Structure formats: structure tokens, C-alpha cells
């Protein structure tokens, strides 16, 4: 508009000059013009031509300027339309400083992405806010041709572009002023928190806390040293020894030691509690270590909270477990009562012996508790975790591999219990071992020999070997006591038979009904083998009975002049005397 006004003024001046020069050509002809006037006219003509040329050039420039302005306006409109279309798609990158979102950036600046711009602005704000100065740097705006720079001292914090202003529906200058206020407030906040003045205050507070901690620990130790012996003496005078029936669990001396130990542990607990309180408070004074303070608190607080939450979450399952345990406990008590009745003989079941009651109760109890564990197992915490399952499998493998012999003995003990080969008190023979059964458990059986030697035999060995039960035989059939002698063919068998029967009748402990009997068991080349047999019920006196029977055989044979020796020894003797005591030889 200014250029058009200038052009109009110039055209008016030229028109006025032209009219004044050529208005009265007649008077010019009448007057004689001088050479000087002619030169002036020529000069004016040249000036008019130059003015015309300048007006043409100016008109072209005005047309170009208008076209450029229209193009800039169209370009700006297209840019705004494009940004408006992206406004619902692009969320922008927030500038977050110390947990506080200041604003968002949406567009690039040169080759920097919005993320890189935000990171750079964040570092600049933190550097300026945490500077160790008494007074924070002044934040101001510097207007450039294409950007509005926000400065702190001599450093550029950020640059606001036209595109940033379009994204915020405002002008660049207004947006820069708005961002400048926000950044100024944040830098002042950071400086108030991290500045030199705050550091000096923090050091003073830290020194006070450390001094207070030292004083409290000293007071705790002083109280412990001063009062522990006095309290121990007072307690030992007042309390009585703890005893259960005739056993003294804790006497006065032990209770005094336990009390002193408890006081010492309490002292350390108080010191640890003071440290646990003071150290996080000490770290929380400085913003740089504040997160460390919360982390230290979390080391104790988080497990405690986790345990409480786990306990609360586990409470319904715990109630179910308690109900299951109580039910199975009373079920086992009922089975125990029933087995006691059967074992004592008050309750009789056909085909079920009284000595089966105890092992049957053991088997049923194991089955009940096993079933109880199966029901409880899914209710335990972390029972579905791989670690829990792996540990349980590992324990099962260890038990199965390490207790194979134990399981074998237990199974053998159960089988023998139901087979009933012997009972406690029976006199049995196992291999070369004879004795009374004094104890029979699920794992081993103990036998006391006649020499009072107690021998422990695993049940698996008894199960796989032959045993002889003398007690059962003696009570039901009678034990046959038998012994052999060899006599030559020169003595009549009727005489030998009668001598053996006489010896059997004279032996105490042998039954007369059924009567003893003699068997000829072998006819050898040089002698006849005779065997005397007799019944007895006194299995516990078998060695004595055998000894007395042998004594009577010797007396009977020697009295009747019968030698008990192999005939081939004296078949060709000359002066060999009879092998019979002289006082028992026939005259």
C-alpha cells in the first residue's frame, strides 16, 4: 500500500510539470527562448522518462510481492491444515522433569526429532536447576528471525519454532513467553531443592542425625551395662526353676543365663532398629539419595508386606487344612480305639487275631496320613510352582533310593506279622541261633539266647530264611527229643532198645504219653545206628533234658556192660581193656 501511494504522488508531480511547460506554446513562440531554456526542457524530458521507467519497475515489484505474500499465506494455511489433521494421531512427546510434565513437543527442529529435543531440554533444565550457585540463573527470551530462543545465562535451553506455535494454536512469541514462564518456575524449584543453600542445610541435618544416633546407641549400651546384672539378680530371687514332673528343664542358673542372653539380643535389636530408622532418614535429606532411602526401607518393608498379604491370601486354605487335619486326627483316634479293643481281647472278629491289631493300626494310620497329605498338598502356598514340585520330586527320589532296605524290612515285618510264624516270648531257632523272642518291631526282631546274648536280626533276613518255632510245636504237638548211638552187631538189638527206653524213662521233663520209642536208623559195616525219641513240652529246658538223657544212656549202657564205641576199633585187640568205668563193670 505504501508503494502505491508513492507512485501516485510522483505521477501528479510529473503531470504538473508537463502542463506548466507546454500550456502556452504560442507565448513560447512569441518569446525567444534562449539556449539555456532548451537545455532545461531536454533535462526535464529525460527525468520524465526515468520516472516512467521506475514506475514500471515498481509496478512489477508490487505484483511480485503480492504474489509472494499470497503464496506464503497459502503455504501457511496448508501447513496448519496438515498439522490439524495430525493432531488426533500424534500424541506428542512430554517433557517430564522430576515427575512433573511441563509441556509436549510435536515437531522437529532441523534434524532433531521431538524425542531428542525433549531430552536436550531436560538436560539443560536439570543442569541449570542443579547448579551449585546461591542464586539461580535468570531465564529470558531472545527473538531471532526464525526462532524464539529461551536462554538461561549464556546457554540456550530451547528454541520455539513457527511449527511449534501452530501445534499450540498460537503465535511463536506468545508460545515462547508461555514456555519461558514454565521453565523459569521449574528451574527455581530445582534450585531450591538442589542448590548450594539446600546442600548446606542437608549437611547440618545429617550431622545432627548422626550425632543423635550415636547418643541413642550409647544410651542403649549404658542401660544394658548398668541394669542387666541387677535385673538378673532380681529375677533369680523371684522365679522358680522350670520342671516337668521329676525333670528340671531350667534351673535358676540356666534361667539367669537365658535372661542375660535375651537382654543382649534385645540390645542388638534396639541398635538395629535405630540404624534402620536413622539411615533412611539420613539418606532422604538429600534428593540424590532419596531413592536409596526408599530402597532400603523397601528391603524390610516389602518382604513384610508380602508376608502379610500371603498370610491373608492363604487364610481360607489354612482353615481348610485345619479342618482336614482335625477330621483325620479323630479318624485315627477312632481306629486306635478299635484296634486297642481287638488287641485286648474285648472285641473279637472271626479270622482276625489279636496280635494283628497293632500292625493293622500302623498300616491304617499311614494310609490315613498319606491321604491327608494328598488332600492338603494342593492347598499349600506355591504348591503349583516348578521349584516346589522339583524339590518334592528330589526328596522323593532321595527317600526311595536311601530307604530301600528300610522299606524291605518294614514290608517283611508286616508280612511276618500276618503270617504269625512266632510271637514275643516264643523260643525259636534261626540258622544256628536259638533263643527267646524278646522284641518284634517293623524293622528288626531281637532274640535272647540261652547265654543271655541279645541278637538283632533284620526282618528281611528272617523272611528269606527258615525259622523253627519250638514254642508252637511244644504247645500243640510236643517236641521230639532224639539222640543216636552206634553199637556193634555182637549185641542184640532188643537189649539196646530196652536200655535206651530205660534211659528215656529216667529222664525228667520227657513225657510218658506218648511213650518214648527207639528206631534203627542205619546198618553200617561195623555197627548198628539206634535212635531214641521221646516227647517233651518243656522247650525252654531242652539243653538240660538233652544233657540228662545222655547221662542216663551212659549209666544204663555201662551198668549192663555195653560199650558205646565203633566195633572196628577193638575187633583185633589183644590186651585192650573194656572202655567202661570199673565200678560199673559186671563182676
C-alpha positions as CSV (number, residue, x, y, z in Angstrom):
1,X,0.0,0.0,0.0
2,X,2.9,2.4,0.8
3,X,4.5,1.8,-2.6
4,X,1.2,2.6,-4.4
5,X,0.9,6.0,-2.6
6,X,4.4,7.0,-3.6
7,X,3.7,6.1,-7.2
8,X,0.6,8.3,-7.3
9,X,2.5,11.3,-5.8
10,X,5.2,11.0,-8.4
11,X,2.7,10.8,-11.3
12,X,0.9,14.0,-10.0
13,X,4.2,15.9,-9.9
14,X,5.2,14.8,-13.4
15,X,1.8,15.8,-14.8
16,X,2.0,19.3,-13.2
17,X,5.4,19.9,-14.6
18,X,4.4,18.8,-18.0
19,X,1.4,21.1,-18.0
20,X,3.4,24.1,-16.9
21,X,5.9,23.6,-19.6
22,X,3.6,23.1,-22.6
23,X,0.5,25.1,-21.5
24,X,1.1,28.1,-23.8
25,X,3.1,27.1,-26.9
26,X,2.1,30.4,-28.5
27,X,3.7,32.5,-25.9
28,X,6.8,30.3,-26.2
29,X,6.9,31.1,-29.9
30,X,6.4,34.8,-29.3
31,X,9.2,34.9,-26.7
32,X,12.5,34.0,-27.9
33,X,13.9,31.1,-26.0
34,X,17.4,31.0,-25.1
35,X,19.8,28.1,-25.4
36,X,19.5,27.8,-21.6
37,X,15.8,27.1,-21.8
38,X,16.2,24.5,-24.4
39,X,18.7,22.5,-22.3
40,X,16.3,22.7,-19.3
41,X,13.5,21.2,-21.4
42,X,15.7,18.4,-22.5
43,X,16.7,17.6,-19.0
44,X,13.1,17.6,-17.8
45,X,12.2,15.2,-20.6
46,X,14.9,12.8,-19.5
47,X,13.7,12.9,-15.9
48,X,10.1,12.2,-17.1
49,X,11.4,9.1,-19.0
50,X,13.3,7.9,-15.9
51,X,10.2,8.3,-13.7
52,X,8.1,6.3,-16.1
53,X,10.7,3.5,-16.1
54,X,10.9,3.5,-12.4
55,X,7.1,3.4,-12.2
56,X,7.0,0.4,-14.5
57,X,9.7,-1.4,-12.4
58,X,7.9,-0.6,-9.2
59,X,4.7,-1.9,-10.5
60,X,6.4,-5.2,-11.4
61,X,7.9,-5.4,-7.9
62,X,4.5,-4.8,-6.3
63,X,3.0,-7.5,-8.4
64,X,5.8,-10.0,-7.4
65,X,5.4,-9.0,-3.7
66,X,1.7,-9.6,-3.7
67,X,2.2,-12.9,-5.4
68,X,4.8,-14.0,-2.7
69,X,2.6,-12.8,0.1
70,X,-0.3,-14.8,-1.3
71,X,1.9,-17.9,-1.7
72,X,3.2,-17.5,1.9
73,X,-0.4,-17.2,3.1
74,X,-1.5,-20.3,1.2
75,X,1.6,-22.3,2.4
76,X,0.8,-21.3,6.0
77,X,-2.8,-22.4,5.6
78,X,-1.8,-25.7,4.1
79,X,0.7,-26.3,6.9
80,X,-1.9,-25.5,9.5
81,X,-4.4,-27.9,7.8
82,X,-1.8,-30.7,7.7
83,X,-1.0,-30.2,11.4
84,X,-4.7,-30.1,12.3
85,X,-5.1,-33.5,10.5
86,X,-2.2,-35.0,12.5
87,X,-3.4,-33.6,15.9
88,X,-5.5,-36.6,16.7
89,X,-2.8,-39.1,15.6
90,X,0.4,-37.8,17.1
91,X,0.2,-37.6,20.9
92,X,3.4,-35.6,21.2
93,X,6.5,-36.2,23.4
94,X,6.0,-34.9,27.0
95,X,8.8,-33.0,28.8
96,X,8.9,-34.6,32.2
97,X,11.3,-33.1,34.8
98,X,11.4,-34.7,38.3
99,X,8.0,-36.4,37.7
100,X,6.3,-33.1,36.6
101,X,5.1,-32.9,33.0
102,X,5.8,-29.3,31.7
103,X,4.6,-29.4,28.1
104,X,4.6,-31.5,24.9
105,X,6.6,-31.1,21.7
106,X,5.2,-32.4,18.4
107,X,7.5,-31.2,15.6
108,X,11.2,-31.5,14.6
109,X,13.7,-28.7,14.8
110,X,16.0,-29.1,11.9
111,X,17.4,-32.7,12.1
112,X,16.4,-33.2,15.7
113,X,13.4,-35.4,16.4
114,X,10.9,-34.4,19.2
115,X,12.4,-37.1,21.5
116,X,15.9,-35.7,21.0
117,X,14.6,-32.1,21.6
118,X,12.8,-33.2,24.8
119,X,16.0,-35.0,26.1
120,X,18.1,-31.9,25.3
121,X,15.7,-29.5,27.0
122,X,15.5,-31.9,30.1
123,X,19.3,-32.0,30.4
124,X,19.6,-28.2,30.1
125,X,16.9,-27.6,32.7
126,X,18.4,-30.1,35.1
127,X,21.9,-28.7,34.6
128,X,20.7,-25.1,35.3
129,X,18.5,-26.1,38.2
130,X,21.1,-28.3,39.9
131,X,23.9,-25.8,39.5
132,X,25.8,-25.1,42.8
133,X,25.0,-21.4,43.0
134,X,23.4,-19.3,45.6
135,X,21.1,-17.7,43.1
136,X,19.6,-19.4,40.0
137,X,20.3,-18.1,36.5
138,X,17.8,-15.7,35.0
139,X,15.7,-17.1,32.2
140,X,14.9,-14.7,29.3
141,X,13.8,-14.7,25.7
142,X,15.9,-13.9,22.7
143,X,13.9,-13.3,19.5
144,X,15.5,-14.5,16.2
145,X,14.5,-14.3,12.6
146,X,13.0,-17.8,12.5
147,X,13.0,-19.0,16.2
148,X,12.4,-17.7,19.7
149,X,15.2,-18.9,22.0
150,X,14.7,-19.4,25.7
151,X,18.0,-18.6,27.4
152,X,19.4,-19.2,30.9
153,X,22.6,-17.2,31.3
154,X,24.5,-17.8,28.1
155,X,23.0,-21.2,27.4
156,X,20.1,-21.9,25.2
157,X,17.5,-24.1,26.9
158,X,15.2,-24.5,23.9
159,X,14.1,-22.9,20.7
160,X,10.5,-22.3,19.7
161,X,9.7,-22.6,16.0
162,X,6.7,-21.5,14.0
163,X,5.5,-25.1,13.7
164,X,5.5,-25.4,17.5
165,X,3.3,-22.3,17.6
166,X,0.9,-23.8,15.0
167,X,0.7,-27.0,17.0
168,X,-0.4,-25.0,20.1
169,X,-2.7,-22.7,18.1
170,X,-0.8,-19.5,19.0
171,X,2.0,-17.3,17.8
172,X,5.6,-18.1,18.2
173,X,6.2,-15.1,20.5
174,X,3.3,-16.0,22.8
175,X,4.3,-19.6,23.0
176,X,7.9,-18.7,23.8
177,X,6.7,-16.4,26.7
178,X,4.5,-19.2,28.0
179,X,7.3,-21.8,27.9
180,X,9.7,-19.3,29.5
181,X,7.4,-18.9,32.5
182,X,7.1,-22.7,32.9
183,X,10.8,-23.3,32.6
184,X,11.6,-20.4,35.0
185,X,9.3,-21.8,37.7
186,X,10.8,-25.4,37.3
187,X,14.4,-24.1,37.4
188,X,13.6,-22.2,40.6
189,X,12.1,-25.3,42.1
190,X,15.1,-27.4,41.3
191,X,17.5,-24.8,42.6
192,X,15.5,-24.6,45.8
193,X,15.9,-28.4,46.1
194,X,19.4,-29.0,44.8
195,X,21.1,-25.7,45.3
196,X,24.1,-24.9,47.4
197,X,21.9,-23.5,50.2
198,X,19.9,-26.7,50.4
199,X,23.1,-28.8,50.4
200,X,24.4,-26.8,53.4
201,X,21.1,-27.4,55.3
202,X,21.2,-31.1,54.4
203,X,24.7,-31.4,55.8
204,X,23.7,-29.8,59.0
205,X,20.7,-32.1,59.4
206,X,22.8,-35.1,58.6
207,X,25.3,-34.2,61.2
208,X,22.5,-33.8,63.8
209,X,21.0,-37.2,62.9
210,X,24.4,-38.9,63.1
211,X,25.0,-37.3,66.5
212,X,21.6,-38.3,67.7
213,X,22.2,-41.9,66.5
214,X,25.5,-42.1,68.4
215,X,23.9,-40.7,71.6
216,X,21.0,-43.2,71.4
217,X,23.3,-46.2,70.8
218,X,25.5,-45.0,73.8
219,X,22.4,-44.7,76.0
220,X,21.3,-48.2,75.0
221,X,24.7,-49.7,75.8
222,X,24.8,-47.8,79.1
223,X,21.4,-49.0,80.2
224,X,22.4,-52.6,79.3
225,X,25.6,-52.5,81.3
226,X,24.0,-50.8,84.3
227,X,20.8,-52.8,84.6
228,X,21.4,-56.3,83.2
229,X,23.1,-57.7,86.4
230,X,20.6,-56.0,88.7
231,X,17.6,-57.3,86.8
232,X,19.2,-60.8,86.6
233,X,19.7,-60.9,90.4
234,X,16.1,-59.7,91.0
235,X,14.7,-62.3,88.6
236,X,16.7,-65.2,90.1
237,X,15.4,-64.3,93.5
238,X,11.8,-64.2,92.4
239,X,11.4,-67.0,89.9
240,X,11.4,-70.8,90.5
241,X,13.1,-73.5,88.4
242,X,11.0,-74.8,85.5
243,X,10.4,-78.5,85.9
244,X,8.3,-81.1,84.2
245,X,7.4,-83.9,86.7
246,X,10.8,-85.0,88.1
247,X,12.9,-83.5,85.2
248,X,14.2,-80.0,85.8
249,X,14.2,-78.3,82.5
250,X,15.6,-75.0,83.6
251,X,17.2,-74.4,86.9
252,X,17.9,-70.9,88.4
253,X,21.4,-70.7,86.9
254,X,20.3,-71.6,83.4
255,X,17.3,-69.2,83.6
256,X,19.7,-66.4,84.6
257,X,22.0,-67.2,81.6
258,X,18.9,-67.3,79.4
259,X,17.7,-63.9,80.7
260,X,21.1,-62.3,80.2
261,X,21.3,-63.7,76.6
262,X,17.8,-62.3,75.9
263,X,18.8,-58.9,77.2
264,X,21.9,-58.9,75.0
265,X,19.8,-59.9,71.9
266,X,17.3,-57.2,72.8
267,X,20.1,-54.6,72.9
268,X,21.2,-55.6,69.4
269,X,17.7,-55.5,68.2
270,X,17.2,-51.9,69.5
271,X,20.5,-50.8,67.9
272,X,19.5,-52.4,64.6
273,X,16.1,-50.7,64.8
274,X,17.8,-47.3,65.4
275,X,20.0,-47.9,62.4
276,X,17.0,-48.9,60.3
277,X,15.2,-45.7,61.2
278,X,18.1,-43.2,61.1
279,X,19.8,-44.4,57.9
280,X,16.8,-44.0,55.6
281,X,16.0,-40.6,57.2
282,X,19.7,-39.6,56.7
283,X,19.5,-40.6,53.0
284,X,16.2,-38.9,52.5
285,X,17.7,-35.5,53.4
286,X,19.5,-35.2,50.0
287,X,17.4,-35.6,46.9
288,X,20.2,-37.5,45.1
289,X,19.9,-40.3,47.7
290,X,16.2,-40.1,48.4
291,X,15.5,-43.1,46.2
292,X,18.2,-45.1,48.1
293,X,16.4,-44.4,51.3
294,X,13.1,-45.8,50.0
295,X,15.0,-48.7,48.6
296,X,16.5,-49.5,52.0
297,X,13.1,-49.2,53.6
298,X,11.7,-51.5,50.8
299,X,14.2,-54.2,51.7
300,X,12.4,-54.8,55.0
301,X,9.0,-53.3,54.4
302,X,8.3,-55.1,51.1
303,X,9.0,-58.6,52.4
304,X,6.9,-57.8,55.5
305,X,4.0,-56.6,53.3
306,X,4.4,-59.6,51.1
307,X,4.3,-62.0,54.0
308,X,1.2,-60.3,55.4
309,X,-0.5,-60.4,52.0
310,X,0.5,-64.1,51.6
311,X,-0.8,-64.9,55.0
312,X,-4.2,-63.1,54.3
313,X,-4.4,-64.8,51.0
314,X,-3.5,-68.2,52.5
315,X,-6.1,-67.9,55.4
316,X,-9.0,-69.7,53.6
317,X,-6.7,-72.5,52.6
318,X,-5.3,-72.6,56.1
319,X,-8.8,-73.1,57.5
320,X,-9.4,-76.0,55.1
321,X,-6.1,-77.5,56.2
322,X,-7.0,-77.2,59.9
323,X,-10.4,-78.9,59.2
324,X,-8.8,-81.7,57.3
325,X,-6.2,-82.3,60.0
326,X,-8.8,-82.3,62.8
327,X,-11.0,-84.8,60.9
328,X,-8.2,-87.2,60.1
329,X,-6.9,-86.9,63.7
330,X,-10.2,-88.0,65.2
331,X,-10.5,-90.7,62.5
332,X,-7.0,-92.1,63.6
333,X,-8.1,-91.9,67.2
334,X,-11.2,-94.0,66.3
335,X,-9.1,-96.6,64.6
336,X,-6.7,-96.6,67.5
337,X,-9.6,-97.3,69.9
338,X,-11.0,-100.1,67.8
339,X,-7.5,-101.8,67.5
340,X,-7.0,-101.5,71.2
341,X,-10.3,-103.3,71.8
342,X,-9.3,-106.0,69.4
343,X,-5.8,-106.3,70.9
344,X,-7.0,-106.5,74.5
345,X,-9.5,-109.3,73.5
346,X,-12.6,-107.3,74.5
347,X,-13.6,-107.3,70.8
348,X,-13.3,-110.4,68.8
349,X,-13.6,-110.6,65.0
350,X,-13.6,-114.0,63.3
351,X,-10.4,-114.6,61.4
352,X,-8.8,-111.5,62.9
353,X,-6.2,-112.3,65.5
354,X,-5.4,-110.0,68.4
355,X,-1.7,-109.7,67.6
356,X,-2.8,-108.2,64.2
357,X,-4.2,-105.1,65.9
358,X,-1.0,-103.1,66.3
359,X,0.4,-103.6,62.8
360,X,-3.1,-103.1,61.3
361,X,-3.4,-99.8,63.2
362,X,0.1,-98.8,61.9
363,X,-0.9,-99.5,58.3
364,X,-4.2,-97.7,58.5
365,X,-2.6,-94.7,60.2
366,X,0.0,-94.5,57.4
367,X,-2.7,-94.7,54.8
368,X,-4.9,-92.1,56.5
369,X,-2.0,-89.6,56.9
370,X,-0.9,-90.2,53.3
371,X,-4.4,-89.5,52.1
372,X,-4.5,-86.4,54.3
373,X,-1.2,-85.1,52.8
374,X,-2.6,-85.7,49.3
375,X,-5.6,-83.5,50.2
376,X,-3.5,-80.8,51.9
377,X,-0.8,-80.6,49.2
378,X,-2.7,-78.5,46.6
379,X,-3.7,-76.1,49.4
380,X,-0.1,-75.2,50.4
381,X,1.4,-72.0,49.2
382,X,3.3,-72.2,45.9
383,X,2.4,-75.9,45.5
384,X,2.0,-75.4,41.7
385,X,5.4,-73.7,41.3
386,X,8.1,-75.6,39.4
387,X,10.5,-75.1,42.3
388,X,8.1,-76.7,44.8
389,X,7.5,-79.6,42.5
390,X,11.2,-80.0,41.8
391,X,12.1,-80.1,45.5
392,X,9.3,-82.6,46.2
393,X,10.5,-84.9,43.4
394,X,14.1,-84.6,44.6
395,X,13.0,-85.5,48.2
396,X,11.0,-88.5,46.9
397,X,14.0,-89.8,44.9
398,X,16.3,-89.4,47.9
399,X,13.9,-91.3,50.1
400,X,13.2,-94.0,47.6
401,X,16.9,-94.6,47.0
402,X,18.1,-94.3,50.6
403,X,15.4,-96.3,52.3
404,X,15.0,-99.4,50.0
405,X,16.4,-101.7,52.8
406,X,14.2,-100.0,55.4
407,X,11.1,-100.4,53.3
408,X,12.1,-104.0,52.7
409,X,12.4,-104.7,56.4
410,X,9.1,-102.9,57.1
411,X,7.3,-105.0,54.4
412,X,8.9,-108.2,55.8
413,X,7.8,-107.2,59.3
414,X,4.2,-106.7,58.1
415,X,4.2,-110.0,56.2
416,X,5.5,-111.9,59.2
417,X,3.0,-110.3,61.4
418,X,0.2,-111.6,59.4
419,X,1.9,-115.0,58.7
420,X,2.4,-115.3,62.5
421,X,5.5,-117.6,62.4
422,X,6.3,-116.6,66.1
423,X,5.3,-114.3,68.8
424,X,7.2,-112.4,71.5
425,X,8.2,-114.9,74.2
426,X,8.5,-117.8,71.7
427,X,11.6,-120.0,71.6
428,X,12.8,-120.1,68.0
429,X,15.7,-121.3,66.0
430,X,17.1,-119.1,63.2
431,X,20.1,-120.8,61.5
432,X,22.5,-121.7,64.2
433,X,20.9,-119.2,66.6
434,X,18.4,-120.4,69.2
435,X,16.7,-118.2,71.8
436,X,13.6,-116.4,73.0
437,X,12.0,-113.6,71.0
438,X,12.1,-110.5,73.3
439,X,11.1,-107.8,70.8
440,X,9.4,-107.7,67.4
441,X,9.2,-104.4,65.5
442,X,8.5,-103.4,62.0
443,X,12.2,-103.3,61.2
444,X,14.0,-105.9,63.3
445,X,13.4,-108.9,65.7
446,X,15.6,-109.3,68.8
447,X,16.4,-112.8,70.2
448,X,17.9,-113.6,73.6
449,X,19.9,-116.8,73.5
450,X,20.4,-119.2,76.4
451,X,23.7,-117.5,77.2
452,X,21.7,-114.2,77.6
453,X,23.1,-112.7,74.4
454,X,20.7,-110.4,72.6
455,X,20.9,-110.8,68.8
456,X,19.2,-108.3,66.4
457,X,18.0,-109.8,63.1
458,X,16.6,-107.7,60.3
459,X,13.1,-108.8,59.3
460,X,14.1,-109.2,55.7
461,X,16.6,-111.9,56.7
462,X,14.0,-113.7,58.8
463,X,11.6,-113.5,55.9
464,X,14.0,-115.2,53.5
465,X,15.4,-117.9,55.9
466,X,14.0,-120.9,57.7
467,X,13.0,-120.5,61.3
468,X,11.8,-123.1,63.8
469,X,9.3,-122.2,66.5
470,X,9.8,-124.6,69.4
471,X,7.1,-122.9,71.5
472,X,4.4,-123.6,68.9
473,X,5.4,-127.2,68.5
474,X,5.6,-127.8,72.2
475,X,2.2,-126.4,72.9
476,X,0.4,-128.1,70.2
477,X,2.3,-131.4,69.4
478,X,5.2,-131.7,71.7
479,X,8.8,-131.5,70.8
480,X,10.6,-134.8,69.9
481,X,13.9,-135.1,71.8
482,X,16.1,-137.5,69.9
483,X,19.7,-138.8,70.1
484,X,21.7,-141.6,68.3
485,X,24.2,-144.3,69.4
486,X,26.2,-146.8,67.4
487,X,26.6,-150.4,68.7
488,X,28.3,-153.4,67.2
489,X,26.5,-156.4,65.7
490,X,27.5,-158.6,68.6
491,X,24.9,-157.1,70.9
492,X,21.2,-158.0,70.5
493,X,19.1,-155.1,69.3
494,X,16.3,-155.9,71.8
495,X,18.8,-155.3,74.6
496,X,19.9,-152.0,73.1
497,X,16.3,-150.9,72.6
498,X,15.4,-151.6,76.2
499,X,18.5,-149.8,77.6
500,X,17.6,-146.7,75.5
501,X,14.0,-146.8,76.7
502,X,15.1,-147.1,80.3
503,X,17.3,-144.0,79.9
504,X,14.4,-142.1,78.4
505,X,12.0,-143.1,81.2
506,X,14.6,-142.0,83.8
507,X,15.0,-138.5,82.2
508,X,13.0,-135.7,83.8
509,X,11.0,-133.5,81.5
510,X,10.2,-136.2,79.0
511,X,6.6,-137.2,78.6
512,X,5.5,-140.8,79.1
513,X,2.5,-140.4,76.9
514,X,3.1,-140.8,74.1
515,X,5.7,-143.3,75.2
516,X,9.3,-143.0,74.1
517,X,10.4,-145.2,71.1
518,X,13.6,-146.4,69.5
519,X,14.4,-146.5,65.8
520,X,17.1,-148.4,64.0
521,X,18.2,-145.8,61.6
522,X,21.2,-147.5,59.8
523,X,23.0,-150.8,59.4
524,X,26.6,-149.9,58.7
525,X,29.6,-152.1,58.0
526,X,30.8,-152.2,61.6
527,X,27.8,-151.0,63.7
528,X,24.1,-150.6,64.0
529,X,22.8,-147.0,64.5
530,X,20.0,-146.6,67.1
531,X,17.9,-143.5,67.7
532,X,15.9,-142.9,70.9
533,X,12.9,-140.5,70.6
534,X,10.8,-139.0,73.4
535,X,8.3,-136.1,73.6
536,X,8.5,-133.0,75.8
537,X,6.6,-129.8,76.3
538,X,9.4,-128.0,78.2
539,X,11.1,-126.3,75.3
540,X,12.9,-123.9,77.5
541,X,14.8,-126.8,79.2
542,X,15.9,-128.6,76.0
543,X,19.6,-128.4,76.8
544,X,19.1,-129.7,80.3
545,X,16.9,-132.5,79.0
546,X,19.4,-133.5,76.4
547,X,22.2,-133.5,78.9
548,X,20.2,-135.6,81.4
549,X,19.2,-138.1,78.7
550,X,22.8,-138.5,77.6
551,X,23.8,-139.1,81.3
552,X,21.2,-141.8,81.7
553,X,22.2,-143.5,78.4
554,X,25.8,-143.7,79.6
555,X,24.7,-145.1,83.0
556,X,22.4,-147.6,81.5
557,X,24.9,-148.9,79.0
558,X,27.8,-149.0,81.3
559,X,25.8,-150.8,84.0
560,X,24.9,-153.5,81.6
561,X,28.4,-153.8,80.2
562,X,27.7,-152.4,76.8
563,X,30.5,-150.3,75.2
564,X,29.5,-147.3,73.2
565,X,32.2,-147.2,70.5
566,X,32.8,-148.3,67.0
567,X,33.4,-152.1,66.8
568,X,36.3,-151.8,64.2
569,X,38.4,-150.2,67.0
570,X,38.6,-153.4,69.2
571,X,37.9,-156.1,66.6
572,X,41.6,-157.2,66.7
573,X,42.6,-156.0,70.1
574,X,44.8,-158.3,72.3
575,X,45.1,-156.8,75.7
576,X,42.9,-153.8,75.4
577,X,40.6,-153.3,78.4
578,X,36.9,-152.7,78.2
579,X,36.1,-149.0,77.7
580,X,33.7,-149.0,80.7
581,X,34.2,-147.5,84.2
582,X,35.4,-150.3,86.5
583,X,32.8,-149.6,89.1
584,X,30.1,-150.2,86.6
585,X,31.6,-153.4,85.0
586,X,29.8,-156.7,85.7
587,X,31.7,-159.0,88.1
